[in-house]
Amino acid sequence: MSAPSILMDSLPENLTLTSKTRHSEMSDESDCSDSECFEVLPDDTIEAIGSTAGAIRKVIRENEEITDIVKYIRFTNVPPAVAEKLSLRNTRQMFNHSTQCMIIKLVTKAHDLASRHLNVEVMYVLQEMGLHRSISMAGTHNVRGRYCEKQADESWLPRQPIPDRSTKWPTVTVEVGVSESYPKLKADAEWWLTNSRGDVRLVIIVSVNRKTPKIKFETVTLNPANLRLQQPRYVPIIRQSITTSRDPKRPDATITVSPSVPLTIQFEELLCRQPVPPEHNIDLSPNQLREISGQVWDHQDF
């Protein structure tokens, strides 16, 4: 069964951004997004057996020393007891309780800067509205879906509990990677949206090019038309795609933002209520996207 395809809402309705086709009568999109996360790993993903915590840590140590980019390791035969107790710094983890497979994403400084400064800019906009204390920065804590546990790179949710809404799911999450892992980032976005059954309202993808100063920011949400059906279908769509870039030979050149528009988190998506004027959407301006990008490129020596 094929995974749910992320659609671009500005494209024709039947045009997908993945090479796979959607099954016309998909019974459970979350099952498919679980599988997709493990199937679309980059070509340079390391394969290893993770039967003990010591074996997992050994493989991670060996690869942390030789990489300065985001890298994935796929472990098989991981006992649930090992996965549940495993605590690793500078990584993001995803564990499938059904298949006993684990993905470890090695986090680099550039990766960390991208998520950290995105968080700074979001909180800056909220602080301007006096709402920074209304949001919990949930960060990278483990969240359990139907079969899988996963960590985001960044996440937020309202501090005030929402009636009839599970408190385990953030409302907005962030997934960061390098451009070579873009299919994996899309699969991760689908996982959050479909497993939470819409409790996660928005996923921000940040895809960093490791060869040239270029970053793609995308917002992924569920197609509202399909949510209004009698039997809702959880179909992810890309709402915005914004690229920042700079001439690699001119580090002092102005950073180009294309299109030159804000990256928007809708107020209701983050806080689960309508804004009361002068409250408004969380719009990260082109200048804020330039600031995030510049921080990442400084570390990449671009």
N, C-alpha and C positions, 0 to 999 in steps of 0.2 A: 504494500500500500504506500502510495507516495505521500510526501509530507505536504502540509499546507504551504502554498506559494505566497510569498510576499508580493503584493501588487503595487504598482505605482498609480496613485489615484488620478494623476493627470494623464495617464495613458489609456488607450482603449480598454474596455472592461475585461476582455479575454486575453490581454497580453500580460504574461507573468515575467518576473525577473529571475526565475530559475529555469533550468532546463527540464525539470520534471513537471508533469501534469497533475492536476488535482483530480482525485477520484470523485465522481459525481455524487456519490452517496456516502461520503466519509462519516463513520459513526463516532469517532473520537479523535479530534485533531491533536489532543495532547499526547496520545500514544505515538503519533507520527512525528511530532516535534521532538520527543525523546530520542527516537531513532535517528532523526536527521542530525541532531547535535553531535552524534558519534560517527556519522557517515561522511560528513563534509569537512573533516579536518584537513589542514594544509598538507601538501605533499611531503614537507620536511618533518612531519609529526613523528616522534620517537615512539616505538612500540616496546612495551616491557611487561613482565609479570610482576604483580604487586601482592604476592601472597602474605607478606609481612610488612609492618610499618618500617622496619629497618631496610628492607629491599627497596621500598618506595623512596625513602630518604636518600639512599645511596645513589640511585639514578638521578634524582633531582640535584644533588650536590655535584655530580659529574657534569651535568649540563649547565648549571648556573655559572660555572667557571669558564665556559667556552662560548657563551652567547650574550650579545648585547641587544637582542631583539626579542619581541614576544614570541614564545615558543610553546608548543603543546606537547604533552606526553600522554599517551593512552596506555593505561594499565589494565590488564585482564586478571581474572581470578582474585579479585580483591574481596576478602571476607567482610561482610557488613560491620562486624565488630571492629575491624581495623579502620574502615572508612569513618565510622562514627567517632573514633577517638583521635583520628589524625588531625594534628594542628600544625600548619606549615606557614612560615612567614614568606612574604613576597610571592604568593601564589594565589590563584583562584581555582576552586575545585568544583567538579560536578561528578556525582556518583549515581549510577543506575542500580537500584536494589534488585531489579529483576534479572539483569544480565551480569551483575557484579563487575561491571566495567567502570573505570574512573578516568576522567580527564583532568589533568593538572595543567593550568596555564601559568607559565613562568612570567612574572611581571617585571618589566624593566623600569628604569627611572623615567624614560620618556612616557611610557604607558601610565605610570603613576602620576606624572605631572599633568597629563591630559585630563584624567578623571578628577584630580584634586582641584585644578583650576576651573574646571567646569562647575564643580560644586561651589567654589568661591563666588563665581559670577552669578549663579542661581541665588545664593544666599544674599548677595549684594542687592539684587532686585527685590527680594522679599523684605530685606531690611528697610529699603526705601519706603515700602508700604507698611512698615511696622509689624510684619507677619513672620519675621525670622524665628520667633519663639513658638510659632504655631506649627512648625514643621520639625519632625524628627529625622535626623540624618542617619538612616538605617545602615548605610555603608555596605559592607560586604558579608553580612551575616548569612548563614545557611538558611535556605527556604526549601521545604519539601513539597514537591508536586505529587502527582499520582504514583510515579515510580522513581523519580529522580530527585536528588537534592542538588541545589545549585547556589553559587555565590555570584552576585553582580559585582561590577567594578565600583558602582556608586548607586545609592538608592535613597528615596525619600518617601515619607508618608505623613499624614496629619497626626499630630500628637493627640488630638481629641478623637476617641473611638467613634467610628461611624456605625449607626444601627444596621444590622443585617449584613455587615461586611467583616470578613475575616481580618484579624489584626496581623496575621503572619505575612500578608502580601504588601509590599510597598505599592504606592500609586504610580511612581515613575522610577525607572531603572536606567542604568548606563552600562553599555558594553563597549570596551575599547580593544582594539587590535591593530595589527599592521595590515596593509592593503592586501597582502597575500592570503590573509585569513578572513576576507570579507564574506565568503559564503558561510563560514562558521558564525560570524557576527550576526548575519541574518537569521540563521537557525536559532541562535541564542535569543534573539528578539522574539521570534515565534514562540519559543518555549515559555517565556514569561507571560505573553499575552494569552496563549491557549490554555496553559496549565492553571492559570489563575481565573479562568473563565471571565476575563474582563476586569477583575479587581486591579490588576496592573493596567493602567490606562494608556501608558506611553513608554516606549523604550527609545533612548537616544543612542545611536551607533556613532562611534568615533573611530574612523579608519585612517591610521597614520601611515604615510608612505615612508619607507625606510631608506629610499635612495635619493629623494629630492624633497624640498620643502613643500609638501602638499598634504592637506588633511581634508577628509570628507566627513561632514556632520549630517546625519540623517535622523529624522523622527519617524518612528514606526508605531502605528496604532491599529485598532480593529476597524474594519469597514462598517460604518454606522448603518448602512442599508441592510446588511446581513444580520445585524443585531436586532432589527425591528421585526424580523420574521417570527412566525408563531413558534418555530423551533430554531432558535438563534444559531447561526454558523459563525465560528470564530475565524474570520478571514483577515490576516494582517495586510495592511497597505502601507506604503511609504508616502507620508504626507509632505515631507520636505527633504530636499537634498541640497546642501550648500557646501561649496568647496572653497577652502582658503589655499592660496599659493603665493610663491615669491620667486623671483629670478634667482636660481641657485648661485649665480656668479656675482650677485649684488645683494649681500646680506643687509645692506642699509636701505634697500628699495622698499617701497610701500607694499604692504601685503594686500593682494587682491582677494576680494570676497565675491563669489559668483554663485547665484545671483546676490546682489547687494541688498539683502533683506534680513530681518531678525530671525533667529531660530526661536520658535515659539513653543512654550509649554502652556497649554490653555489652563486658565485658573482652576476650572472645575476638575480637570484631569489630576492636578496635584492635590488640591484641598477638598475635593468631593463636595463642593457647594458652589453656588453662584456668587460671583463677586458683588460686593456692595461698594458703589462708587465712593471714593476714587480708586478702589481696588481694580486691578486689571490683569491681563495675561502676563506671564513671565516671559518677556521678550529679551533674548540675548542679542544685543545690537551687533552689527558688523564690527564695530570697534572692540566689543567684548570677545568676539570670535578671533579677531586679530591678536588680542592679548593672550588668549589660550594658546593659539598656534605659535606665537613668538616664544612663549615659555618652553614649549616642546622642542622647537627648532634650536633654541639656545643649547639645550642639552645634546641634541643630535649634531651640533657643530655645523649647522647650515647657515 
